[in-house]
């Protein structure tokens, strides 16, 4: 009986871990896609720049968007950590 209970609990724990892993993996892929999109947009801006001011504007815009993305991802990581702690309790 103890073996059965232990096996069931192990399967449940593995299932929870697999779900968390799947969520984290998808979140990482989404973040990577966002970064790729930002780089592609920045490249298009730089290609279309006709003078130094336009090039500087592209760089400034890219830098601002990169910071926003970084802050957004940081918030998401913190929320995920809080959710994980709540589930453990």
C-alpha positions as CSV (number, residue, x, y, z in Angstrom):
1,X,0.0,0.0,0.0
2,X,2.8,2.4,0.9
3,X,4.4,1.7,-2.5
4,X,1.2,2.5,-4.3
5,X,0.7,5.8,-2.5
6,X,4.4,6.6,-3.1
7,X,4.0,5.8,-6.8
8,X,0.8,7.9,-7.1
9,X,2.4,10.9,-5.3
10,X,5.6,10.6,-7.5
11,X,3.5,10.5,-10.7
12,X,1.5,13.6,-9.5
13,X,4.8,15.5,-8.6
14,X,6.2,14.6,-12.0
15,X,3.0,15.8,-13.7
16,X,3.2,19.1,-11.9
17,X,6.9,19.4,-12.8
18,X,6.2,18.6,-16.4
19,X,3.4,21.2,-16.5
20,X,5.7,23.9,-14.9
21,X,8.5,23.0,-17.3
22,X,6.1,23.3,-20.3
23,X,4.9,26.7,-19.1
24,X,8.5,27.9,-18.5
25,X,9.6,26.6,-21.9
26,X,6.7,28.3,-23.7
27,X,7.4,31.6,-21.8
28,X,11.0,31.5,-22.8
29,X,10.1,30.9,-26.5
30,X,7.6,33.8,-26.4
31,X,10.3,36.1,-25.0
32,X,12.7,35.0,-27.6
33,X,10.1,35.6,-30.4
34,X,9.5,39.1,-28.9
35,X,13.3,39.8,-29.0
36,X,13.6,38.6,-32.6
37,X,10.6,40.8,-33.6
38,X,12.3,43.8,-31.9
39,X,15.5,43.1,-33.7
40,X,13.8,42.8,-37.1
41,X,11.9,46.0,-36.5
42,X,15.1,47.8,-35.5
43,X,16.9,46.4,-38.6
44,X,14.1,47.7,-40.8
45,X,14.3,51.1,-39.2
46,X,18.1,51.3,-39.7
47,X,17.9,50.1,-43.3
48,X,15.3,52.9,-44.0
49,X,17.3,55.6,-42.2
50,X,18.4,58.4,-44.6
51,X,20.7,60.4,-42.3
52,X,22.5,60.3,-38.9
53,X,19.4,61.7,-37.0
54,X,17.2,59.0,-38.3
55,X,19.8,56.4,-37.4
56,X,20.0,57.8,-33.9
57,X,16.2,57.8,-33.6
58,X,16.2,54.1,-34.6
59,X,18.8,53.3,-32.0
60,X,17.0,55.3,-29.3
61,X,13.7,53.7,-30.1
62,X,15.3,50.2,-30.1
63,X,16.9,50.9,-26.7
64,X,13.6,52.1,-25.2
65,X,11.7,49.1,-26.5
66,X,14.4,46.8,-25.2
67,X,14.1,48.2,-21.7
68,X,10.3,47.9,-21.8
69,X,10.6,44.3,-22.8
70,X,13.2,43.6,-20.1
71,X,10.9,45.2,-17.5
72,X,7.9,43.2,-18.7
73,X,9.8,39.9,-18.6
74,X,11.1,40.7,-15.1
75,X,7.6,41.3,-13.9
76,X,6.5,38.0,-15.5
77,X,9.3,36.1,-13.8
78,X,8.5,37.6,-10.4
79,X,4.8,36.6,-10.9
80,X,5.8,33.1,-11.8
81,X,8.0,32.8,-8.8
82,X,5.2,34.1,-6.5
83,X,2.7,31.6,-8.2
84,X,5.2,28.8,-7.7
85,X,5.6,29.6,-4.0
86,X,1.8,29.8,-3.5
87,X,1.4,26.4,-5.1
88,X,4.1,24.8,-2.9
89,X,2.3,26.0,0.2
